[in-house]
Each structure stands twice: as structure tokens, then as C-alpha cells.
Amino acid sequence: MELTNISGLKGEVAIPGDKSISHRCVMFGSISSGITEVTNFLPGADCRATIDCFRRMGIDIEHNETSVIVHGKGLRGLRAPQDILDVGNSGTTTRLICGILAGQPFDSKLSGDNSLNSRPMRRIMEPLTQMGANVSSVLRNDCAPLYIAPGQLHGIHYSSPVASAQVKSCLLLAGLYADGETSVTEPFLSRNHTELMLKEFGADVRSVYETGGTKATASIRTCRQLYGQKISVPGDISSAAYFIAAGLLVPNSEILIKNVGINPTRAGILEVCQNMGADISLFNERKEGGEPIGDILVRTSNLHGTTIEGSLIPTLIDEIPVIAVMAAMAEGTTVIRDAAELKVKETNRIETVTDNLRAMGCDVEPTDDGMIIHGGKRLHGTTIHTLLDHRIAMAFSIAALVADGVTKILDSHCVDVSYPTFYDTFENLL
């Protein structure tokens, strides 16, 4: 994909369904009794991997573009897969499904692509083992492929060293099958879609937040039954982030992004935009299925640097690549810290972001847990090495729209993981 700078992006954008919520709809619907009907489902590669895994365990799932019907078989209705469960490139599928598989009376094995199989799984293996699960790394390197055998689960109180929705969700799902109560305490509150959605499905879930934004505990008790639901998936704010950035950076632009999930545990980018002086407004705020939703209006703005750290990081970890692009175009210095989690995404995003920004002429310094970006210099076109990371491809496509010359995005097809129609949507704004 080759891109050049433009001006005047105008119009409305309807964002595809939230990837995190789409995954959970299929998972929770599969272990519920009755039918779960999902609209605005994200048909990306990661979510298709989740569908495929549950089909292999005997769940009838109808999938037609953005609608999904899951014929659930209850908490104990899954059957042993005949083959390896292929999770593709999806870390969410891998870590969450492990919590469910840990409570099953059959053996299972899961594996993904080379990138997925290099990502750390000890963070879920250790607490699952404490719960009595039998989870092992086939290659003994604490990565997938993973082998899961039946175990006798019991509730634990786990203090997670990182704020990770995937770790928390894995343990809460295992807690559905465990004796007693399972609770997870995080240093900061991570995205809480699992807690909100499991409660809608009928689980006994409780959440306690300490004042000041530090430490959050989610708890769940053994569950006898979950019940199918009707769910309209809100637009994914992680996907909306690219159009927010484009609307702010591209000259003479005004974009209305409709029906976006603005859950506070996910919407940190809105706070960052405000702190950077962005012309950004929320309209039509409401709730659907426990999730807050709204429309976001953005206009071209003169941005300035800011500091992004602490409890804000878990609310925008996936948006940091595009926030870094915004910071490169902003006046002054932006400091991102407490974001070491970037190292264990599809790529080491501290490296991929800083390497590509430098290639475009930005003055940026990587750090152990983030980066320091000295903004305000003109970017120039170059070849962007995405390393098949969808968020790198999309973030630097935005950078290309405001850079001098031509920018070539290598392996741009990787956007299919989370936003298959990404480039088509931009065409509609020209």
C-alpha cells in the first residue's frame, strides 16, 4: 500500500464492532444455555479464530458478515476437539479460552502462528496452576503450543503484577468452574468487558475499585448456568482511534465517528486528546448492554505534547502506536511511560513504533517502558516495516497522510486482523 499526504477528510464513519467484545460474545454464548444473537460483530481474522475454536468443540455458530448466532450448550456442553485448536494470531483467543478449557473434562491443545507462539503465556499458566489447572507449554518455553488436561479447580485470590484484561478474564472464566470464589486484584483497572458481560449472562461477578485509580479487584463465584443474550456490539474505540487521529492531524478535516464504545476502561485516548488540546466532542451518549456508547466529533487541531503514564496506560495500550504518531506531529515533547506491556504485543511495539517514526524523520527515544517523542518536525515518506502488526500498519497509514512524499506500508493486508475495511473507509472520507 502506497499513500501520500492529503487534506480535507470530511464525513461520517461507522466503526466495525469492538474486537474485545466480539470475542467474548462467542465465548460466553458458547458456554451459555440457549441462543446468543450478536449484531455488529467484527468479522476480522482474530474473531474468526475464536469462532473456529468453538465450532471444533461442538458449538453450532451461524456467521453472516456482521451478525452471529451462537447455539450455546451450557457450561459443561463443550466436547473434546478432534484437532489442535488453531488460535491464529489472536492473543485474546488464546488467553481467554485457556480459562474455559481449564475447567473441561477433556484434553485439549492449542497453537497459533509464529508470532502468537512467541508471546508469553506464563502470566496465565502460573495462576491457573495455582487454581489446580493442568496447563503446560509443549516446548517448555512458556509459550504456545499449550496442552491442557483436566484438573480440579478451586478459587484463589490472585494479585496480578500487571493490569491485563486477558489475565483477569482468563482467571474469571476458570472461576466459573472452580469451587468457591476466584478474585483478581490488578495494580490498575484494566478493561472490564468480561465483568460487565458475564453479569449480563447471569454470572455472580463483583468489582471493587480503590480510590485514586489504584488497585481494582474483580471476583466471581462458581456458576451453575449462564443464559444466552442479545448483544449489539459497540464500535471499537481502538479502530476509531485512527480516524480520531486523522481528523485531528489532516488539514481542513471534520469527522463524525458514530456508535463508538466509550467504556472508561478503554477510552483513555479521549483524555489524551483533550490533554493535547484537541477539538473533540462527545454526543448522543447512552448505554447498551451495560456498555457506554457515544458519537465522537473531531476537527483539525494544533496539538501539543503531554505525559501519558500510570492508570491511564491500561485504558489505551492498543492506541499507543497512533498516539505516538499524533505526538510526532504535536508541538513539544510527549512522554509515554509505564507501558512495558507494549513489548509483548504482536510485535515489540516500543521498537516498531520508534524505528518507523525515526525512519520518517521524527526525533524519538525508546525507553524500557515507553518512549519520549520530540514533536513538531515535518515527517517524510518512507517504507514502513509493519512486521505483520495490524496496529502498526494502521497507525503509520495515518502518519503517511501528513508526511511529505510517498509512504509505502509493507504487508498492509495485516489490517484484516481487526479492521478489514480500514482503507475502504478512508476512501469514503476523501
C-alpha positions as CSV (number, residue, x, y, z in Angstrom):
1,M,0.0,0.0,0.0
2,E,1.4,3.4,-1.1
3,L,0.0,6.6,0.5
4,T,0.6,10.3,0.2
5,N,-0.4,13.4,2.1
6,I,-3.9,14.8,1.7
7,S,-6.3,17.4,3.1
8,G,-9.9,17.7,3.8
9,L,-11.2,14.5,5.3
10,K,-14.9,15.0,5.9
11,G,-17.9,12.9,6.6
12,E,-19.3,10.2,8.9
13,V,-17.7,6.9,9.9
14,A,-19.4,3.8,11.3
15,I,-16.7,1.8,13.1
16,P,-16.8,-2.0,13.0
17,G,-17.7,-3.8,16.2
18,D,-15.4,-3.9,19.2
19,K,-12.9,-6.8,18.8
20,S,-12.7,-7.5,22.6
21,I,-16.4,-7.6,23.0
22,S,-16.9,-9.7,19.8
23,H,-14.5,-12.3,21.1
24,R,-16.4,-12.5,24.4
25,C,-19.8,-12.8,22.7
26,V,-18.8,-16.0,21.0
27,M,-17.0,-17.5,24.1
28,F,-19.7,-16.6,26.6
29,G,-22.5,-17.5,24.2
30,S,-21.0,-20.9,23.6
31,I,-20.9,-21.9,27.3
32,S,-24.4,-20.4,27.9
33,S,-27.8,-22.2,27.7
34,G,-29.9,-21.1,24.8
35,I,-29.2,-18.8,21.9
36,T,-26.9,-15.7,21.8
37,E,-27.6,-13.3,19.0
38,V,-24.9,-10.8,18.1
39,T,-25.1,-7.8,15.8
40,N,-22.3,-5.5,14.6
41,F,-19.9,-8.4,15.2
42,L,-16.3,-7.8,14.0
43,P,-15.5,-10.2,11.1
44,G,-11.8,-9.9,11.5
45,A,-9.3,-12.7,11.5
46,D,-8.9,-12.9,15.2
47,C,-12.6,-13.1,15.9
48,R,-13.0,-15.8,13.2
49,A,-10.3,-17.8,15.0
50,T,-12.5,-17.7,18.1
51,I,-15.5,-18.9,16.2
52,D,-13.5,-21.7,14.6
53,C,-12.2,-22.9,18.0
54,F,-15.7,-23.2,19.5
55,R,-17.0,-24.9,16.4
56,R,-14.3,-27.5,16.8
57,M,-15.7,-28.1,20.3
58,G,-19.2,-28.8,19.0
59,I,-20.8,-25.4,19.1
60,D,-23.2,-24.5,16.2
61,I,-22.3,-20.9,15.2
62,E,-24.0,-19.1,12.3
63,H,-21.9,-16.3,11.0
64,N,-23.2,-13.9,8.3
65,E,-20.9,-10.9,7.8
66,T,-21.5,-8.8,10.9
67,S,-24.2,-11.0,12.6
68,V,-23.6,-14.1,14.6
69,I,-25.9,-16.6,16.2
70,V,-24.4,-18.9,18.8
71,H,-26.3,-22.0,19.9
72,G,-24.9,-22.4,23.3
73,K,-24.7,-25.8,25.1
74,G,-24.2,-24.7,28.7
75,L,-21.1,-24.5,30.9
76,R,-20.4,-28.2,30.5
77,G,-21.6,-28.7,27.0
78,L,-18.4,-28.4,25.1
79,R,-16.9,-31.6,23.6
80,A,-13.3,-32.6,23.1
81,P,-11.8,-31.2,19.9
82,Q,-10.5,-33.8,17.4
83,D,-7.7,-31.5,16.3
84,I,-5.4,-28.8,17.6
85,L,-7.4,-25.5,18.3
86,D,-5.8,-23.0,15.9
87,V,-5.9,-19.5,17.5
88,G,-4.1,-17.8,14.6
89,N,-2.6,-14.6,15.7
90,S,-5.1,-13.9,18.5
91,G,-3.7,-13.4,22.0
92,T,-7.2,-12.7,23.3
93,T,-8.5,-16.1,22.0
94,T,-5.5,-17.9,23.5
95,R,-5.5,-16.5,26.9
96,L,-9.3,-16.3,27.5
97,I,-10.0,-19.8,26.0
98,C,-7.4,-21.3,28.4
99,G,-9.6,-20.3,31.3
100,I,-12.6,-22.1,29.8
101,L,-10.5,-25.2,28.8
102,A,-9.0,-25.5,32.3
103,G,-12.5,-26.4,33.6
104,Q,-13.3,-29.0,31.0
105,P,-13.2,-32.8,31.5
106,F,-11.2,-33.4,28.3
107,D,-7.7,-32.8,27.0
108,S,-7.0,-30.0,24.5
109,K,-4.1,-28.5,22.7
110,L,-3.9,-25.0,21.1
111,S,-1.4,-23.3,18.9
112,G,-1.2,-20.3,16.7
113,D,1.1,-18.7,14.1
114,N,4.8,-18.0,14.7
115,S,4.1,-14.6,16.2
116,L,1.4,-15.9,18.6
117,N,3.6,-18.8,19.6
118,S,6.4,-16.4,20.7
119,R,4.2,-14.4,23.1
120,P,4.4,-15.0,26.9
121,M,1.9,-17.4,28.4
122,R,3.4,-17.8,31.9
123,R,1.3,-14.9,33.0
124,I,-1.8,-17.2,32.8
125,M,-0.2,-20.5,33.3
126,E,1.1,-19.7,36.8
127,P,-2.3,-18.5,38.3
128,L,-4.2,-21.3,36.5
129,T,-1.8,-23.8,38.0
130,Q,-2.5,-22.2,41.5
131,M,-6.2,-22.9,40.8
132,G,-5.5,-26.6,40.2
133,A,-5.4,-26.5,36.4
134,N,-3.1,-28.6,34.3
135,V,-1.6,-26.3,31.7
136,S,1.8,-26.8,30.2
137,S,3.9,-25.4,27.4
138,V,4.6,-28.2,24.9
139,L,8.0,-26.8,24.0
140,R,8.7,-25.9,27.7
141,N,9.4,-22.2,26.7
142,D,6.3,-20.8,28.5
143,C,4.7,-20.1,25.1
144,A,2.1,-21.8,22.9
145,P,1.6,-24.5,21.8
146,L,-0.2,-25.2,25.1
147,Y,-1.5,-28.5,26.4
148,I,-4.4,-28.5,28.9
149,A,-5.6,-31.6,30.8
150,P,-8.5,-31.9,33.2
151,G,-7.9,-30.6,36.7
152,Q,-9.8,-29.9,39.9
153,L,-10.2,-26.2,40.1
154,H,-10.6,-24.2,43.3
155,G,-10.9,-20.4,43.8
156,I,-7.9,-18.3,44.6
157,H,-7.1,-14.6,45.2
158,Y,-4.5,-13.6,42.7
159,S,-2.6,-10.4,42.8
160,S,-1.6,-9.7,39.2
161,P,1.7,-7.9,38.7
162,V,0.3,-6.2,35.6
163,A,-3.1,-4.7,34.7
164,S,-4.1,-7.1,32.0
165,A,-7.7,-7.8,30.9
166,Q,-6.6,-11.0,29.3
167,V,-5.1,-12.4,32.5
168,K,-8.1,-11.2,34.6
169,S,-10.6,-12.6,32.1
170,C,-8.8,-16.0,31.9
171,L,-9.0,-16.4,35.7
172,L,-12.6,-15.2,36.0
173,L,-13.6,-17.7,33.3
174,A,-11.8,-20.5,35.1
175,G,-13.6,-19.3,38.2
176,L,-16.9,-20.2,36.7
177,Y,-15.8,-23.9,37.1
178,A,-13.9,-23.6,40.4
179,D,-15.0,-24.3,43.9
180,G,-15.5,-21.2,45.9
181,E,-14.7,-17.6,44.9
182,T,-12.0,-16.5,42.5
183,S,-10.7,-13.0,42.6
184,V,-8.1,-11.0,40.7
185,T,-6.5,-7.8,42.0
186,E,-4.7,-5.5,39.5
187,P,-2.4,-2.6,40.1
188,F,-4.8,-0.5,37.9
189,L,-8.2,-1.3,36.5
190,S,-7.9,-2.9,33.0
191,R,-10.7,-3.1,30.5
192,N,-13.8,-4.6,32.2
193,H,-15.8,-6.0,29.3
194,T,-15.6,-9.5,30.9
195,E,-17.1,-8.4,34.2
196,L,-19.9,-6.4,32.5
197,M,-20.8,-9.1,30.0
198,L,-20.6,-12.0,32.4
199,K,-23.0,-10.2,34.7
200,E,-25.4,-9.8,31.8
201,F,-25.2,-13.5,31.1
202,G,-26.1,-14.3,34.7
203,A,-22.8,-14.8,36.5
204,D,-22.1,-13.7,40.1
205,V,-19.5,-11.1,39.4
206,R,-18.4,-8.3,41.7
207,S,-15.9,-5.4,41.2
208,V,-14.3,-3.2,43.9
209,Y,-12.1,-0.2,43.0
210,E,-9.9,1.6,45.4
211,T,-9.9,5.4,45.4
212,G,-7.3,7.2,43.4
213,G,-7.4,4.8,40.5
214,T,-5.1,2.3,42.0
215,K,-5.9,-1.4,42.6
216,A,-9.0,-3.0,41.3
217,T,-10.4,-6.4,42.3
218,A,-12.9,-8.5,40.3
219,S,-14.4,-11.6,41.9
220,I,-16.6,-14.4,40.6
221,R,-18.3,-17.4,42.2
222,T,-18.9,-20.9,40.9
223,C,-21.7,-20.7,38.3
224,R,-24.3,-23.3,37.5
225,Q,-25.7,-21.7,34.4
226,L,-25.2,-18.8,32.0
227,Y,-28.0,-17.6,29.7
228,G,-27.9,-16.6,26.1
229,Q,-28.3,-12.9,25.3
230,K,-29.0,-10.4,22.5
231,I,-26.0,-8.2,22.1
232,S,-25.3,-5.2,19.8
233,V,-21.5,-4.7,19.8
234,P,-20.5,-1.1,20.0
235,G,-17.9,0.3,17.6
236,D,-14.3,-0.4,18.6
237,I,-12.6,2.7,20.0
238,S,-9.3,1.1,19.1
239,S,-10.4,1.3,15.5
240,A,-12.0,4.7,16.0
241,A,-8.6,5.9,17.2
242,Y,-7.2,6.1,13.7
243,F,-10.0,8.3,12.5
244,I,-9.7,10.4,15.6
245,A,-6.0,11.0,14.8
246,A,-6.7,11.6,11.1
247,G,-9.4,14.1,11.9
248,L,-7.1,16.0,14.2
249,L,-3.9,15.9,12.0
250,V,-5.1,16.2,8.4
251,P,-5.7,19.8,7.4
252,N,-9.3,21.0,6.9
253,S,-10.9,17.9,8.3
254,E,-14.1,17.2,10.3
255,I,-15.1,13.6,11.0
256,L,-18.1,12.3,13.0
257,I,-17.4,8.8,14.3
258,K,-20.7,7.1,15.2
259,N,-21.7,4.5,17.8
260,V,-18.3,4.1,19.5
261,G,-17.8,2.3,22.8
262,I,-16.6,4.8,25.3
263,N,-16.2,2.5,28.3
264,P,-13.8,4.4,30.7
265,T,-11.5,1.4,30.9
266,R,-11.0,1.7,27.1
267,A,-11.4,5.4,26.4
268,G,-8.1,6.8,27.6
269,I,-7.3,8.2,24.1
270,L,-10.1,10.7,24.6
271,E,-8.4,12.0,27.7
272,V,-5.1,12.2,25.9
273,C,-6.6,14.1,23.0
274,Q,-8.1,16.6,25.4
275,N,-4.8,17.0,27.2
276,M,-3.1,17.7,23.9
277,G,-5.6,20.5,23.0
278,A,-7.7,18.6,20.6
279,D,-11.0,19.9,19.2
280,I,-13.0,16.8,20.1
281,S,-16.6,16.4,21.4
282,L,-18.9,13.6,22.5
283,F,-22.6,13.4,21.5
284,N,-25.5,11.1,21.9
285,E,-24.1,9.3,25.0
286,R,-26.1,6.2,26.1
287,K,-25.7,2.7,27.4
288,E,-26.4,-0.6,25.6
289,G,-25.9,-3.9,27.4
290,G,-24.0,-2.2,30.2
291,E,-21.6,-0.6,27.8
292,P,-21.4,3.2,27.3
293,I,-21.6,4.3,23.7
294,G,-21.4,7.7,22.0
295,D,-20.6,9.7,18.8
296,I,-17.3,11.4,18.6
297,L,-16.7,14.6,16.5
298,V,-13.2,15.6,15.7
299,R,-11.8,18.6,13.8
300,T,-8.3,19.6,12.7
301,S,-6.4,20.8,15.7
302,N,-3.0,22.2,16.8
303,L,-1.8,19.6,19.3
304,H,0.9,20.0,22.0
305,G,2.9,17.4,23.9
306,T,1.7,15.7,27.1
307,T,2.7,12.9,29.6
308,I,0.9,9.6,29.4
309,E,1.5,7.2,32.4
310,G,0.1,5.3,35.4
311,S,-3.5,4.3,35.5
312,L,-4.1,5.8,32.1
313,I,-1.9,3.3,30.3
314,P,-4.3,0.2,30.5
315,T,-7.1,2.3,29.1
316,L,-5.2,3.0,25.8
317,I,-2.4,0.4,25.5
318,D,-3.6,-0.6,22.0
319,E,-3.8,3.0,20.9
320,I,-0.2,4.0,21.8
321,P,1.1,3.5,18.2
322,V,-1.3,6.0,16.8
323,I,-1.0,8.3,19.8
324,A,2.8,8.3,19.1
325,V,2.0,9.5,15.5
326,M,-0.1,12.3,17.0
327,A,2.7,13.2,19.3
328,A,5.2,13.3,16.4
329,M,3.0,16.0,14.8
330,A,2.4,17.9,18.1
331,E,4.4,20.8,19.3
332,G,6.7,20.0,22.2
333,T,7.6,16.7,23.9
334,T,5.3,13.8,24.8
335,V,6.5,11.2,27.3
336,I,4.9,7.7,27.4
337,R,5.9,5.6,30.4
338,D,4.7,2.6,32.4
339,A,3.9,0.9,29.1
340,A,6.3,-2.1,29.2
341,E,3.3,-4.2,28.1
342,L,3.9,-2.9,24.6
343,K,6.8,-5.3,24.4
344,V,4.6,-8.4,24.4
345,K,2.0,-7.4,21.8
346,E,2.0,-8.7,18.2
347,T,5.4,-7.0,17.9
348,N,7.6,-5.2,20.5
349,R,5.7,-2.0,19.8
350,I,8.2,0.1,21.6
351,E,10.7,-0.9,18.9
352,T,8.4,-1.0,15.9
353,V,6.9,2.4,16.7
354,T,10.2,4.2,17.4
355,D,12.0,2.5,14.5
356,N,9.3,3.6,12.0
357,L,9.0,7.1,13.4
358,R,12.7,7.6,13.1
359,A,12.6,6.4,9.5
360,M,10.0,9.2,8.9
361,G,12.3,11.8,10.5
362,C,10.9,12.0,14.0
363,D,13.1,12.7,17.0
364,V,12.1,9.9,19.3
365,E,13.8,7.9,22.1
366,P,12.8,4.4,23.1
367,T,12.8,3.7,26.9
368,D,12.4,0.5,28.9
369,D,8.7,1.2,29.4
370,G,7.7,3.6,26.7
371,M,9.2,6.4,24.6
372,I,10.0,10.1,24.5
373,I,8.8,11.9,21.4
374,H,10.0,15.4,20.5
375,G,7.3,16.6,18.1
376,G,6.8,19.4,15.7
377,K,9.2,18.3,12.9
378,R,7.8,17.5,9.4
379,L,7.6,13.8,8.7
380,H,8.7,12.4,5.3
381,G,7.6,9.4,3.4
382,T,9.5,6.1,3.8
383,T,9.0,2.4,3.8
384,I,7.1,1.2,6.9
385,H,8.0,-2.2,8.2
386,T,4.8,-3.4,9.9
387,L,6.2,-6.9,10.8
388,L,2.6,-8.0,10.2
389,D,1.3,-6.0,13.2
390,H,-2.1,-4.6,12.3
391,R,-1.9,-1.6,14.6
392,I,1.5,-0.5,13.2
393,A,0.1,-0.7,9.7
394,M,-2.9,1.5,10.6
395,A,-1.0,4.0,12.8
396,F,1.6,4.7,10.1
397,S,-1.1,4.9,7.4
398,I,-2.2,8.0,9.4
399,A,1.3,9.3,9.5
400,A,1.5,8.9,5.7
401,L,-1.4,11.2,5.3
402,V,0.5,14.1,6.8
403,A,4.1,13.2,5.7
404,D,5.9,14.7,2.7
405,G,6.2,12.4,-0.3
406,V,5.2,8.8,-0.7
407,T,5.0,6.3,2.2
408,K,4.9,2.5,1.5
409,I,3.2,0.3,4.0
410,L,4.6,-3.2,3.8
411,D,2.2,-6.1,4.4
412,S,-0.7,-3.7,4.8
413,H,-3.1,-6.7,4.5
414,C,-2.4,-7.4,8.1
415,V,-5.1,-4.8,9.0
416,D,-7.6,-7.7,8.3
417,V,-6.9,-8.9,11.9
418,S,-9.0,-6.1,13.3
419,Y,-10.3,-3.8,10.6
420,P,-10.7,-5.5,7.2
421,T,-12.4,-2.4,5.6
422,F,-9.9,0.1,7.0
423,Y,-8.6,1.5,3.7
424,D,-12.1,1.5,2.1
425,T,-13.5,3.6,4.9
426,F,-10.8,6.3,4.3
427,E,-11.8,6.4,0.6
428,N,-15.3,7.4,1.7
429,L,-13.9,10.5,3.5
430,L,-12.0,11.9,0.6
